Amino acid sequence: IGGPSGAELSVPLQSAYLNKAKIAEGGKKLRKNWTTAWVVLGSDHLVFYKESKQEALVNLKPGNRPGEVNLGGAIVEWTKEKSSRKNVIQIITSIGDEYLLQSDDFPTMSKWREAIKLTADRSCSG
Ligand code: I3P
């Protein structure tokens, strides 16, 4: 059975401005730097854009998405230890990249946690 079609891949499941920090790459700790990003959840990945307007432009060029994070097999959980901020989730990808996402609005982060977790679990088995 084939993977998702190109059409499915280009349909964002949800998108929002969230606070984001990449804190590790390939298991190696990075210096934390929070920025606001336009975060788009696709069928099996997350994409980070500086602004919402970029999304349409970059989507014209498949395979050229610099801020794309593969969610297959990723671990997604709330964390209180990795930040002093409230409503922080951590995403640890299968290649050992680690991201924090945060919003002051609890329902927003709760919704994102659920959706990212579902996506990670679903794309784990192929
Ligand atoms: C970091 C900055 C972050 C903070 C982080 C600090 O300092 O204040 O906002 O994370 O805490 O190290 P700097 O700008 O000098 O790098 P939180 O806001 O998430 O708490 P941490 O080292 O405990 O992660």
Backbone and ligand atoms as CSV (ligand in chain L), in Angstrom:
chain,resi,resn,atom,element,x,y,z
A,1,ILE,N,N,0.856,-1.197,0.000
A,1,ILE,CA,C,0.000,0.000,0.000
A,1,ILE,C,C,0.889,1.242,0.000
A,2,GLY,N,N,0.602,2.152,-0.891
A,2,GLY,CA,C,1.436,3.340,-1.054
A,2,GLY,C,C,1.326,4.313,0.104
A,3,GLY,N,N,2.256,5.220,0.159
A,3,GLY,CA,C,2.251,6.258,1.191
A,3,GLY,C,C,1.225,7.328,0.861
A,4,PRO,N,N,1.258,8.419,1.632
A,4,PRO,CA,C,0.307,9.488,1.362
A,4,PRO,C,C,0.566,10.138,0.004
A,5,SER,N,N,-0.463,10.556,-0.660
A,5,SER,CA,C,-0.302,11.197,-1.965
A,5,SER,C,C,0.259,12.604,-1.811
A,6,GLY,N,N,0.738,13.153,-2.912
A,6,GLY,CA,C,1.256,14.515,-2.889
A,6,GLY,C,C,0.220,15.508,-2.411
A,7,ALA,N,N,-1.033,15.261,-2.790
A,7,ALA,CA,C,-2.108,16.169,-2.398
A,7,ALA,C,C,-2.248,16.194,-0.875
A,8,GLU,N,N,-2.235,15.007,-0.265
A,8,GLU,CA,C,-2.360,14.925,1.194
A,8,GLU,C,C,-1.212,15.650,1.891
A,9,LEU,N,N,-0.002,15.468,1.344
A,9,LEU,CA,C,1.186,16.060,1.962
A,9,LEU,C,C,1.107,17.576,2.030
A,10,SER,N,N,0.444,18.176,1.049
A,10,SER,CA,C,0.435,19.628,0.996
A,10,SER,C,C,-0.703,20.238,1.809
A,11,VAL,N,N,-1.563,19.398,2.381
A,11,VAL,CA,C,-2.683,19.922,3.165
A,11,VAL,C,C,-2.277,20.038,4.634
A,12,PRO,N,N,-2.186,21.250,5.168
A,12,PRO,CA,C,-1.834,21.372,6.569
A,12,PRO,C,C,-2.995,20.923,7.451
A,13,LEU,N,N,-2.674,20.147,8.473
A,13,LEU,CA,C,-3.705,19.689,9.398
A,13,LEU,C,C,-4.059,20.800,10.370
A,14,GLN,N,N,-3.061,21.565,10.767
A,14,GLN,CA,C,-3.302,22.766,11.557
A,14,GLN,C,C,-2.066,23.638,11.518
A,15,SER,N,N,-2.252,24.925,11.791
A,15,SER,CA,C,-1.124,25.849,11.770
A,15,SER,C,C,-1.398,26.991,12.742
A,16,ALA,N,N,-0.329,27.543,13.303
A,16,ALA,CA,C,-0.457,28.626,14.276
A,16,ALA,C,C,0.910,29.238,14.541
A,17,TYR,N,N,0.897,30.437,15.095
A,17,TYR,CA,C,2.124,31.017,15.628
A,17,TYR,C,C,2.357,30.448,17.022
A,18,LEU,N,N,3.508,29.793,17.217
A,18,LEU,CA,C,3.875,29.232,18.517
A,18,LEU,C,C,5.307,29.650,18.833
A,19,ASN,N,N,5.639,29.625,20.111
A,19,ASN,CA,C,7.032,29.848,20.496
A,19,ASN,C,C,7.776,28.536,20.363
A,20,LYS,N,N,8.991,28.613,19.828
A,20,LYS,CA,C,9.726,27.402,19.487
A,20,LYS,C,C,11.193,27.556,19.864
A,21,ALA,N,N,11.775,26.500,20.389
A,21,ALA,CA,C,13.214,26.482,20.656
A,21,ALA,C,C,13.741,25.114,20.279
A,22,LYS,N,N,14.802,25.075,19.476
A,22,LYS,CA,C,15.463,23.808,19.182
A,22,LYS,C,C,16.552,23.649,20.233
A,23,ILE,N,N,16.513,22.573,21.017
A,23,ILE,CA,C,17.468,22.472,22.129
A,23,ILE,C,C,18.473,21.346,21.956
A,24,ALA,N,N,18.311,20.523,20.919
A,24,ALA,CA,C,19.330,19.512,20.643
A,24,ALA,C,C,19.284,19.128,19.174
A,25,GLU,N,N,20.448,18.743,18.645
A,25,GLU,CA,C,20.543,18.265,17.262
A,25,GLU,C,C,21.365,16.987,17.273
A,26,GLY,N,N,20.766,15.926,16.784
A,26,GLY,CA,C,21.449,14.625,16.767
A,26,GLY,C,C,21.918,14.207,18.152
A,27,GLY,N,N,21.117,14.572,19.164
A,27,GLY,CA,C,21.448,14.196,20.535
A,27,GLY,C,C,22.414,15.154,21.220
A,28,LYS,N,N,22.939,16.126,20.462
A,28,LYS,CA,C,23.888,17.080,21.033
A,28,LYS,C,C,23.152,18.353,21.450
A,29,LYS,N,N,23.343,18.749,22.696
A,29,LYS,CA,C,22.633,19.895,23.256
A,29,LYS,C,C,22.996,21.195,22.539
A,30,LEU,N,N,21.990,22.014,22.270
A,30,LEU,CA,C,22.211,23.329,21.671
A,30,LEU,C,C,21.851,24.407,22.682
A,31,ARG,N,N,22.367,25.613,22.486
A,31,ARG,CA,C,21.959,26.731,23.328
A,31,ARG,C,C,20.521,27.110,22.994
A,32,LYS,N,N,19.721,27.233,24.055
A,32,LYS,CA,C,18.296,27.519,23.855
A,32,LYS,C,C,18.094,28.941,23.345
A,33,ASN,N,N,17.276,29.066,22.311
A,33,ASN,CA,C,16.952,30.376,21.751
A,33,ASN,C,C,15.489,30.365,21.308
A,34,TRP,N,N,14.620,30.936,22.131
A,34,TRP,CA,C,13.193,30.952,21.795
A,34,TRP,C,C,12.917,31.948,20.678
A,35,THR,N,N,12.155,31.513,19.673
A,35,THR,CA,C,11.677,32.437,18.643
A,35,THR,C,C,10.219,32.104,18.368
A,36,THR,N,N,9.514,33.035,17.757
A,36,THR,CA,C,8.141,32.761,17.357
A,36,THR,C,C,8.163,32.268,15.925
A,37,ALA,N,N,7.465,31.156,15.675
A,37,ALA,CA,C,7.444,30.589,14.332
A,37,ALA,C,C,6.000,30.282,13.924
A,38,TRP,N,N,5.757,30.323,12.623
A,38,TRP,CA,C,4.485,29.847,12.072
A,38,TRP,C,C,4.664,28.347,11.903
A,39,VAL,N,N,3.957,27.570,12.724
A,39,VAL,CA,C,4.160,26.128,12.761
A,39,VAL,C,C,3.023,25.446,12.002
A,40,VAL,N,N,3.396,24.597,11.052
A,40,VAL,CA,C,2.410,23.907,10.227
A,40,VAL,C,C,2.565,22.401,10.435
A,41,LEU,N,N,1.465,21.751,10.800
A,41,LEU,CA,C,1.488,20.296,10.955
A,41,LEU,C,C,0.985,19.643,9.678
A,42,GLY,N,N,1.845,18.851,9.034
A,42,GLY,CA,C,1.468,18.107,7.836
A,42,GLY,C,C,1.166,16.661,8.194
A,43,SER,N,N,1.009,15.820,7.175
A,43,SER,CA,C,0.586,14.441,7.414
A,43,SER,C,C,1.590,13.634,8.229
A,44,ASP,N,N,2.897,13.942,8.094
A,44,ASP,CA,C,3.908,13.192,8.850
A,44,ASP,C,C,5.072,14.065,9.302
A,45,HIS,N,N,4.862,15.383,9.288
A,45,HIS,CA,C,5.972,16.284,9.614
A,45,HIS,C,C,5.459,17.621,10.145
A,46,LEU,N,N,6.369,18.358,10.742
A,46,LEU,CA,C,6.108,19.742,11.141
A,46,LEU,C,C,6.972,20.630,10.268
A,47,VAL,N,N,6.484,21.813,9.946
A,47,VAL,CA,C,7.325,22.779,9.242
A,47,VAL,C,C,7.292,24.096,10.012
A,48,PHE,N,N,8.456,24.688,10.179
A,48,PHE,CA,C,8.565,25.981,10.849
A,48,PHE,C,C,8.856,27.066,9.827
A,49,TYR,N,N,8.049,28.111,9.853
A,49,TYR,CA,C,8.277,29.274,8.998
A,49,TYR,C,C,8.414,30.507,9.867
A,50,LYS,N,N,9.127,31.495,9.359
A,50,LYS,CA,C,9.230,32.748,10.102
A,50,LYS,C,C,7.875,33.460,10.118
A,51,GLU,N,N,7.195,33.418,8.975
A,51,GLU,CA,C,5.906,34.085,8.866
A,51,GLU,C,C,4.911,33.205,8.128
A,52,SER,N,N,3.634,33.426,8.385
A,52,SER,CA,C,2.605,32.610,7.744
A,52,SER,C,C,2.617,32.761,6.229
A,53,LYS,N,N,3.003,33.937,5.747
A,53,LYS,CA,C,3.017,34.199,4.299
A,53,LYS,C,C,3.997,33.299,3.546
A,54,GLN,N,N,5.066,32.872,4.228
A,54,GLN,CA,C,6.086,32.032,3.582
A,54,GLN,C,C,5.551,30.678,3.167
A,55,GLU,N,N,4.538,30.224,3.914
A,55,GLU,CA,C,4.032,28.864,3.726
A,55,GLU,C,C,3.653,28.596,2.269
A,56,ALA,N,N,2.842,29.458,1.688
A,56,ALA,CA,C,2.366,29.269,0.323
A,56,ALA,C,C,3.532,29.267,-0.669
A,57,LEU,N,N,4.491,30.157,-0.458
A,57,LEU,CA,C,5.626,30.251,-1.375
A,57,LEU,C,C,6.468,28.987,-1.354
A,58,VAL,N,N,6.808,28.529,-0.150
A,58,VAL,CA,C,7.697,27.377,-0.034
A,58,VAL,C,C,6.999,26.111,-0.526
A,59,ASN,N,N,5.679,26.037,-0.348
A,59,ASN,CA,C,4.950,24.845,-0.774
A,59,ASN,C,C,4.927,24.677,-2.287
A,60,LEU,N,N,5.285,25.723,-3.026
A,60,LEU,CA,C,5.367,25.605,-4.486
A,60,LEU,C,C,6.575,24.766,-4.891
A,61,LYS,N,N,7.511,24.616,-3.978
A,61,LYS,CA,C,8.742,23.878,-4.287
A,61,LYS,C,C,8.858,22.654,-3.390
A,62,PRO,N,N,8.199,21.543,-3.761
A,62,PRO,CA,C,8.287,20.365,-2.915
A,62,PRO,C,C,9.742,19.888,-2.794
A,63,GLY,N,N,10.097,19.373,-1.659
A,63,GLY,CA,C,11.460,18.898,-1.460
A,63,GLY,C,C,12.420,20.015,-1.084
A,64,ASN,N,N,11.893,21.232,-1.024
A,64,ASN,CA,C,12.749,22.358,-0.662
A,64,ASN,C,C,12.138,23.073,0.545
A,65,ARG,N,N,12.039,22.344,1.620
A,65,ARG,CA,C,11.447,22.905,2.827
A,65,ARG,C,C,12.471,22.831,3.954
A,66,PRO,N,N,13.240,23.880,4.129
A,66,PRO,CA,C,14.347,23.840,5.075
A,66,PRO,C,C,13.927,23.581,6.521
A,67,GLY,N,N,12.766,24.095,6.919
A,67,GLY,CA,C,12.382,23.957,8.327
A,67,GLY,C,C,11.561,22.720,8.633
A,68,GLU,N,N,11.697,21.672,7.773
A,68,GLU,CA,C,10.813,20.518,7.931
A,68,GLU,C,C,11.352,19.490,8.928
A,69,VAL,N,N,10.499,19.047,9.818
A,69,VAL,CA,C,10.873,18.078,10.846
A,69,VAL,C,C,10.035,16.809,10.674
A,70,ASN,N,N,10.715,15.681,10.421
A,70,ASN,CA,C,10.014,14.409,10.267
A,70,ASN,C,C,9.549,13.897,11.627
A,71,LEU,N,N,8.265,13.592,11.738
A,71,LEU,CA,C,7.715,13.195,13.043
A,71,LEU,C,C,7.647,11.687,13.256
A,72,GLY,N,N,8.020,10.887,12.233
A,72,GLY,CA,C,7.936,9.425,12.369
A,72,GLY,C,C,8.714,8.934,13.582
A,73,GLY,N,N,8.031,8.307,14.520
A,73,GLY,CA,C,8.692,7.740,15.696
A,73,GLY,C,C,9.104,8.764,16.742
A,74,ALA,N,N,8.655,10.007,16.598
A,74,ALA,CA,C,9.043,11.039,17.571
A,74,ALA,C,C,8.326,10.850,18.905
A,75,ILE,N,N,8.984,11.308,19.961
A,75,ILE,CA,C,8.397,11.296,21.300
A,75,ILE,C,C,7.854,12.694,21.572
A,76,VAL,N,N,6.620,12.773,22.012
A,76,VAL,CA,C,5.959,14.063,22.238
A,76,VAL,C,C,5.361,14.077,23.636
A,77,GLU,N,N,5.833,14.981,24.475
A,77,GLU,CA,C,5.319,15.027,25.853
A,77,GLU,C,C,5.352,16.434,26.444
A,78,TRP,N,N,4.516,16.646,27.447
A,78,TRP,CA,C,4.623,17.870,28.238
A,78,TRP,C,C,5.961,17.842,28.957
A,79,THR,N,N,6.566,18.998,29.188
A,79,THR,CA,C,7.759,19.047,30.036
A,79,THR,C,C,7.706,20.258,30.957
A,80,LYS,N,N,8.008,20.039,32.204
A,80,LYS,CA,C,8.142,21.138,33.170
A,80,LYS,C,C,9.616,21.373,33.486
A,81,GLU,N,N,10.449,20.375,33.158
A,81,GLU,CA,C,11.870,20.425,33.529
A,81,GLU,C,C,12.701,21.250,32.543
A,82,LYS,N,N,12.279,21.298,31.285
A,82,LYS,CA,C,13.166,21.858,30.270
A,82,LYS,C,C,12.978,23.340,30.012
A,83,SER,N,N,12.040,23.943,30.756
A,83,SER,CA,C,11.818,25.372,30.602
A,83,SER,C,C,11.108,25.923,31.823
A,84,SER,N,N,11.323,27.217,32.064
A,84,SER,CA,C,10.588,27.877,33.141
A,84,SER,C,C,9.231,28.369,32.633
A,85,ARG,N,N,9.008,28.250,31.314
A,85,ARG,CA,C,7.737,28.717,30.748
A,85,ARG,C,C,6.624,27.721,31.025
A,86,LYS,N,N,5.373,28.199,30.873
A,86,LYS,CA,C,4.233,27.301,31.069
A,86,LYS,C,C,3.789,26.694,29.735
A,87,ASN,N,N,3.095,25.572,29.826
A,87,ASN,CA,C,2.516,24.895,28.648
A,87,ASN,C,C,3.574,24.559,27.585
A,88,VAL,N,N,4.644,23.913,28.005
A,88,VAL,CA,C,5.719,23.563,27.070
A,88,VAL,C,C,5.632,22.077,26.721
A,89,ILE,N,N,5.683,21.767,25.421
A,89,ILE,CA,C,5.819,20.362,25.018
A,89,ILE,C,C,7.191,20.151,24.398
A,90,GLN,N,N,7.727,18.950,24.580
A,90,GLN,CA,C,9.001,18.608,23.961
A,90,GLN,C,C,8.745,17.573,22.874
A,91,ILE,N,N,9.491,17.714,21.800
A,91,ILE,CA,C,9.423,16.758,20.689
A,91,ILE,C,C,10.837,16.237,20.472
A,92,ILE,N,N,11.022,14.944,20.659
A,92,ILE,CA,C,12.326,14.340,20.390
A,92,ILE,C,C,12.165,13.457,19.161
A,93,THR,N,N,12.857,13.798,18.083
A,93,THR,CA,C,12.672,13.069,16.822
A,93,THR,C,C,13.530,11.806,16.810
A,94,SER,N,N,13.271,10.961,15.823
A,94,SER,CA,C,14.003,9.686,15.717
A,94,SER,C,C,15.488,9.906,15.436
A,95,ILE,N,N,15.862,11.082,14.930
A,95,ILE,CA,C,17.289,11.351,14.684
A,95,ILE,C,C,17.922,12.159,15.824
A,96,GLY,N,N,17.179,12.299,16.925
A,96,GLY,CA,C,17.752,12.934,18.109
A,96,GLY,C,C,17.741,14.452,18.106
A,97,ASP,N,N,16.915,15.037,17.245
A,97,ASP,CA,C,16.714,16.485,17.316
A,97,ASP,C,C,15.606,16.744,18.334
A,98,GLU,N,N,15.775,17.785,19.119
A,98,GLU,CA,C,14.812,18.058,20.173
A,98,GLU,C,C,14.310,19.492,20.092
A,99,TYR,N,N,12.987,19.624,20.127
A,99,TYR,CA,C,12.343,20.927,20.018
A,99,TYR,C,C,11.413,21.149,21.193
A,100,LEU,N,N,11.289,22.396,21.625
A,100,LEU,CA,C,10.258,22.782,22.577
A,100,LEU,C,C,9.275,23.679,21.842
A,101,LEU,N,N,7.988,23.469,22.109
A,101,LEU,CA,C,6.947,24.354,21.585
A,101,LEU,C,C,6.153,24.868,22.771
A,102,GLN,N,N,5.763,26.145,22.702
A,102,GLN,CA,C,5.097,26.754,23.841
A,102,GLN,C,C,4.100,27.820,23.409
A,103,SER,N,N,3.005,27.881,24.157
A,103,SER,CA,C,2.041,28.961,24.015
A,103,SER,C,C,1.502,29.259,25.404
A,104,ASP,N,N,1.179,30.505,25.666
A,104,ASP,CA,C,0.608,30.838,26.976
A,104,ASP,C,C,-0.802,30.290,27.111
A,105,ASP,N,N,-1.406,29.916,25.988
A,105,ASP,CA,C,-2.775,29.402,25.995
A,105,ASP,C,C,-2.766,27.875,26.129
A,106,PHE,N,N,-3.225,27.383,27.267
A,106,PHE,CA,C,-3.182,25.929,27.514
A,106,PHE,C,C,-3.978,25.111,26.490
A,107,PRO,N,N,-5.242,25.498,26.178
A,107,PRO,CA,C,-5.981,24.702,25.176
A,107,PRO,C,C,-5.262,24.597,23.838
A,108,THR,N,N,-4.596,25.666,23.435
A,108,THR,CA,C,-3.838,25.639,22.181
A,108,THR,C,C,-2.740,24.583,22.233
A,109,MET,N,N,-1.940,24.590,23.292
A,109,MET,CA,C,-0.841,23.625,23.372
A,109,MET,C,C,-1.351,22.202,23.552
A,110,SER,N,N,-2.457,22.077,24.241
A,110,SER,CA,C,-3.054,20.770,24.457
A,110,SER,C,C,-3.474,20.153,23.118
A,111,LYS,N,N,-4.080,20.982,22.303
A,111,LYS,CA,C,-4.509,20.560,20.963
A,111,LYS,C,C,-3.308,20.174,20.101
A,112,TRP,N,N,-2.247,20.985,20.155
A,112,TRP,CA,C,-1.043,20.697,19.363
A,112,TRP,C,C,-0.369,19.413,19.835
A,113,ARG,N,N,-0.322,19.228,21.149
A,113,ARG,CA,C,0.310,18.016,21.687
A,113,ARG,C,C,-0.416,16.774,21.153
A,114,GLU,N,N,-1.736,16.791,21.248
A,114,GLU,CA,C,-2.538,15.661,20.772
A,114,GLU,C,C,-2.278,15.383,19.294
A,115,ALA,N,N,-2.338,16.447,18.492
A,115,ALA,CA,C,-2.221,16.297,17.036
A,115,ALA,C,C,-0.823,15.817,16.640
A,116,ILE,N,N,0.207,16.354,17.283
A,116,ILE,CA,C,1.583,15.963,16.935
A,116,ILE,C,C,1.836,14.521,17.358
A,117,LYS,N,N,1.315,14.179,18.546
A,117,LYS,CA,C,1.469,12.820,19.066
A,117,LYS,C,C,0.801,11.799,18.119
A,118,LEU,N,N,-0.418,12.105,17.695
A,118,LEU,CA,C,-1.137,11.227,16.754
A,118,LEU,C,C,-0.348,11.062,15.465
A,119,THR,N,N,0.173,12.176,14.959
A,119,THR,CA,C,0.939,12.154,13.715
A,119,THR,C,C,2.202,11.322,13.878
A,120,ALA,N,N,2.898,11.509,15.001
A,120,ALA,CA,C,4.141,10.773,15.263
A,120,ALA,C,C,3.847,9.267,15.356
A,121,ASP,N,N,2.785,8.900,16.064
A,121,ASP,CA,C,2.448,7.490,16.246
A,121,ASP,C,C,2.004,6.857,14.932
A,122,ARG,N,N,1.230,7.610,14.165
A,122,ARG,CA,C,0.701,7.101,12.906
A,122,ARG,C,C,1.801,6.911,11.863
A,123,SER,N,N,2.757,7.863,11.810
A,123,SER,CA,C,3.799,7.760,10.779
A,123,SER,C,C,4.950,6.854,11.223
A,124,CYS,N,N,4.871,6.350,12.466
A,124,CYS,CA,C,5.890,5.441,12.992
A,124,CYS,C,C,5.876,4.114,12.246
A,125,SER,N,N,4.664,3.587,12.008
A,125,SER,CA,C,4.535,2.273,11.389
A,125,SER,C,C,4.610,2.352,9.870
A,126,GLY,N,N,4.834,3.518,9.336
A,126,GLY,CA,C,4.971,3.685,7.900
A,126,GLY,C,C,3.703,4.295,7.359
L,1,I3P,C1,C,18.426,31.294,28.476
L,1,I3P,C2,C,17.140,32.101,28.292
L,1,I3P,C3,C,15.955,31.176,28.098
L,1,I3P,C4,C,15.852,30.176,29.249
L,1,I3P,C5,C,17.147,29.409,29.435
L,1,I3P,C6,C,18.321,30.322,29.632
L,1,I3P,O1,O,19.484,32.190,28.713
L,1,I3P,O2,O,16.906,32.900,29.419
L,1,I3P,O3,O,14.784,31.937,27.991
L,1,I3P,O4,O,14.854,29.253,28.938
L,1,I3P,O5,O,17.000,28.566,30.550
L,1,I3P,O6,O,19.530,29.574,29.700
L,1,I3P,P1,P,20.373,32.818,27.504
L,1,I3P,O7,O,19.480,33.751,26.749
L,1,I3P,O8,O,21.463,33.490,28.208
L,1,I3P,O9,O,20.834,31.665,26.651
L,1,I3P,P2,P,13.335,29.254,29.419
L,1,I3P,O10,O,12.763,30.578,29.061
L,1,I3P,O11,O,12.706,28.143,28.629
L,1,I3P,O12,O,13.323,28.955,30.874
L,1,I3P,P3,P,17.587,27.085,30.686
L,1,I3P,O13,O,19.073,27.199,30.585
L,1,I3P,O14,O,17.116,26.638,32.012
L,1,I3P,O15,O,17.014,26.277,29.567
